[in-house]
Amino acid sequence: RDKWASGKLPPGPIALPIIGHLHLIGPLIHHTFHALSAKHGPLMHLRLGSISAIVASSPDMAREFLKTHELCFSMRAGTIVTNYVTYDNISFAFAPYGAYWKFIKKISTFELLGNRMLAQFLPIRSQELRSLLGLLHEKSRNRGRVNLSQELLRFSNNIICMMMLGIRASGTEGEAEVARRLARDVTQIFGEFNVSDFVWFLRKWDLQGFKRRSEDIRRRFDELLERIVNEREAVREEERRRDGGKRREARDFLDLMLDVIEDENAEIKLTRDHVKALVLDFFTAGTDTSAASLEWALSELINYPKVLQKAREEIDRVVGPNRLVEESDGPNLVYIHAVIKEAFRLHPAIPMITRKCVQECEIGGYKIPENSMLFVNMWSVGRNPKYWADPLEFRPERFLESHVDMKGQHFELLPFGSGRRICAGMSLALQELPAALAAVIQCFDFEVVGPDGEVVRGKEHPVDMSERQGLTVPKATDLVCVPVARAAKVLATLG
Ligand code: HEM
């Protein structure tokens, strides 16, 4: 409080005593911040109970915070729930910027999500894609319905589960299914507003039931992981006995991590809890984000048939009528990439990049207090007519002539964030997403099923585009469709 008294804070609405601006916060926080920044400008200060929050809503401000003053914002803003669920804050995404984070960053950049592993897991990604297309094909034979939101989630979760733990969903009660449900629960609860985080005298209270829910999530996750790690340790032991003590080549993330635990000379000593927290991290960071991004891109294509047609023309031109799109086609699918960028502009899976200020600094002539939470509202930037003509139109052409990429250097489009804390799974996502989207539209047309269970006919934009609250923002209502097969020769190759 003393610090706030000296130095000028960025502008913001008038605060109420004690709660500050908490009463203004709606369930979709990025919408609230978008509306408020339209009035108070691209650099705004809010008082959320006893916590100072800074909201940045322009490319220039994003650059100031994420690049110019990167080190002051190199930590993520954790909450009571994230601290607890991530095994008391030992995950990658919520770890403070320091030796542990650097160690994990190195492993994930060069080993787990490095080029070698991405290439090693290519057959898994292709297999999962084929399995998704196979299901759609099967349904298309008798005009069956498919909940695409769920199937896309299963697709991305299976890929992550295989990369992390070597498991995939084969039924409805398998371990990967449990992991999939957990991943959604985690991203949902991480993005909800817990008043106890902001009003100090409510810290001990659990007015909204967050404590109970997070305990339930951590217990379910812990049980699942204990089982998987125990089984894996038994297999490793057995293999070692059989192979005369020889260490086997790491097959997935879990193997890699167990190697580090056993390595007495490792730079950082990891425990089982670290491994669990890291697995949780990758599950939640990698599952929902990829699925939601595909869900939004596909929904926009269904709502904009001319764009869909253009995307297909490109696929037909680049890939031809006889084979399925592959990841290696990616660089030639220029329009598909523009579609992905346009979908990210309007629907960044993580709408706000959230960090914590670890050192007081001055930005735009204003004081940014230490410990304040930073929200860079990329959802808002993507919808601002100052930066985009007709921002609400889905028009991938705007990216065809532009130099804007998604790798954190162009601050008008930051779907994966920027700087040191940029998304660890960006390369994986940028390989997986275009190929998956292209393959789905190469093989199928979709008739949308509305909330009344009937196929929607004659409506200009048949897919409802409202958003669900959470750290990641998927569609509020599932995308349910009747798939209609269109590329017979390609489908025949699926077997
Ligand atoms: C379309 C897919 C994805 C999107 C849109 C996305 C987006 C993001 C964003 C916006 C951040 C915050 C970056 C920042 O603070 O600057 C992030 C962080 C992170 N992402 Fe992703 N992500 C995706 C897929 C993945 C995948 C597949 C994985 C892992 C397999 C992953 C792992 C992570 C991790 C570990 C972090 C935290 C990094 C850190 O704190 O240093 N993400 N992601």
Residues whose N, C-alpha, C, O or C-beta is under 5 A from the ligand:
A	BS01	HEM	F92 A93 F282 A285 G286 T289 S290 S293 A349 I350 I353 T354 L414 P415 F416 G417 S418 R420 R421 I422 C423 A424 G425 L428 A429
